[in-house]
């Protein structure tokens, strides 16, 4: 926070924490995660209700939107994660 100009900035890691806080609950269990590949990292959790939640983050450089193929329970879909963004996907079994 800049008290002289009365402005503030949000640190980048708060966006990731916000995704997890909004979409995960106590008791959810991490199933899998991967280090960044082509700028996109992910983590998948099983929810207490038996569904799954995947959070993907694109840390690639400016203008580097990334297409990601998700395969879950025999279903496959392709999503685009914009540069500098997080995307969250939830599904039930």
Secondary structure, DSSP 8 states (H G I E B T S, - for coil): -BTTTTB----THHHHHHHHHHH--TT-EEEEEEEEETTEEEEEEE-TTS-EEEEEEE---TT--EEEEEEETTEEEEEEE-TT-EEEEEE--
